[in-house]
Amino acid sequence: MIRINLLGQVRPKATKTAVPMEAGVQVVFFIVAVLVAAVVLFTVWRHQKSELDATLKRIQALNAEKASLQQVKRDVEQYESQKAILQQRINVIETLQRNRTGGQELLQMVAGTVVRVDSLWLTSLERKGDSLEMAGEAGSINAIANLITQLKRSNYFGKVEIKEAKEDDLVKTAQTFGFTMSAVVQPQGSGGEGQAQAQPAGAAATAQPAPKGRS
């Protein structure tokens, strides 16, 4: 746009307005305050970020330790399971060993008792729990009575009961009596003690000879 001075006067120059000193100082202070605040905020941010990073690292370390402890726990549980299985096997083996030893003692005690009774032999022997079932043949009723006495005196057997005793024709040329009886095996009985106590009784008790003829 072209401006024409119609008055023919020289246009006065525009005068610059002086900026007060206080305004400049305030601007400087404002800038300084902004810079200081920025520095403080940056410092706080750095500190908080450092703490956050340390916390995250600590959480990672704790998670790793937790995973390690869980693995250790699983290993311990597996070990305890294997230990329980092995202990169960050991218990079974020990039980079988005790039963085997007890069976040997029982057979030895029964055999030692039968040997001390004349004119008598066993045909079957079966153990059911603590009960011992026996069946056999005898040359006389006195022999069966002597067997009961020997079993009671052995301290290995408790209650002894005769179930049946009757004359049979197992041997045509001789008189025989078939019998069945039961005896309770005492847990506290032992073969050595029973034999030691039963031996004098066996020596003192002499089997009576079988009566002649049939009765």
ChimeraX attribute file (.defattr): number of C-alpha atoms within 10 A of each C-alpha:
attribute: neighborCount
match mode: 1-to-1
recipient: residues
	/A:1	2
	/A:2	4
	/A:3	5
	/A:4	6
	/A:5	9
	/A:6	6
	/A:7	7
	/A:8	7
	/A:9	7
	/A:10	7
	/A:11	8
	/A:12	6
	/A:13	6
	/A:14	6
	/A:15	6
	/A:16	6
	/A:17	6
	/A:18	6
	/A:19	8
	/A:20	8
	/A:21	8
	/A:22	9
	/A:23	10
	/A:24	11
	/A:25	11
	/A:26	11
	/A:27	11
	/A:28	12
	/A:29	12
	/A:30	12
	/A:31	12
	/A:32	12
	/A:33	12
	/A:34	12
	/A:35	12
	/A:36	12
	/A:37	12
	/A:38	12
	/A:39	12
	/A:40	12
	/A:41	12
	/A:42	12
	/A:43	12
	/A:44	12
	/A:45	12
	/A:46	12
	/A:47	12
	/A:48	12
	/A:49	12
	/A:50	12
	/A:51	12
	/A:52	12
	/A:53	12
	/A:54	12
	/A:55	12
	/A:56	12
	/A:57	12
	/A:58	12
	/A:59	12
	/A:60	12
	/A:61	12
	/A:62	12
	/A:63	12
	/A:64	12
	/A:65	12
	/A:66	12
	/A:67	12
	/A:68	12
	/A:69	12
	/A:70	12
	/A:71	12
	/A:72	12
	/A:73	12
	/A:74	12
	/A:75	12
	/A:76	12
	/A:77	12
	/A:78	12
	/A:79	12
	/A:80	12
	/A:81	12
	/A:82	12
	/A:83	12
	/A:84	12
	/A:85	12
	/A:86	12
	/A:87	12
	/A:88	12
	/A:89	12
	/A:90	12
	/A:91	12
	/A:92	12
	/A:93	12
	/A:94	12
	/A:95	12
	/A:96	12
	/A:97	12
	/A:98	12
	/A:99	12
	/A:100	12
	/A:101	12
	/A:102	16
	/A:103	13
	/A:104	13
	/A:105	17
	/A:106	20
	/A:107	14
	/A:108	15
	/A:109	22
	/A:110	22
	/A:111	13
	/A:112	19
	/A:113	23
	/A:114	20
	/A:115	14
	/A:116	20
	/A:117	25
	/A:118	19
	/A:119	19
	/A:120	24
	/A:121	18
	/A:122	16
	/A:123	12
	/A:124	10
	/A:125	14
	/A:126	11
	/A:127	15
	/A:128	8
	/A:129	8
	/A:130	13
	/A:131	17
	/A:132	17
	/A:133	17
	/A:134	19
	/A:135	19
	/A:136	17
	/A:137	22
	/A:138	24
	/A:139	22
	/A:140	23
	/A:141	20
	/A:142	20
	/A:143	24
	/A:144	27
	/A:145	14
	/A:146	23
	/A:147	23
	/A:148	20
	/A:149	18
	/A:150	24
	/A:151	22
	/A:152	17
	/A:153	20
	/A:154	26
	/A:155	20
	/A:156	26
	/A:157	26
	/A:158	18
	/A:159	13
	/A:160	18
	/A:161	13
	/A:162	15
	/A:163	12
	/A:164	11
	/A:165	18
	/A:166	13
	/A:167	17
	/A:168	14
	/A:169	11
	/A:170	12
	/A:171	10
	/A:172	8
	/A:173	7
	/A:174	13
	/A:175	19
	/A:176	22
	/A:177	21
	/A:178	23
	/A:179	21
	/A:180	20
	/A:181	17
	/A:182	20
	/A:183	21
	/A:184	18
	/A:185	19
	/A:186	14
	/A:187	11
	/A:188	8
	/A:189	17
	/A:190	17
	/A:191	19
	/A:192	14
	/A:193	12
	/A:194	20
	/A:195	21
	/A:196	12
	/A:197	15
	/A:198	23
	/A:199	17
	/A:200	11
	/A:201	17
	/A:202	23
	/A:203	10
	/A:204	8
	/A:205	14
	/A:206	14
	/A:207	19
	/A:208	15
	/A:209	13
	/A:210	17
	/A:211	12
	/A:212	8
	/A:213	7
	/A:214	9
	/A:215	6
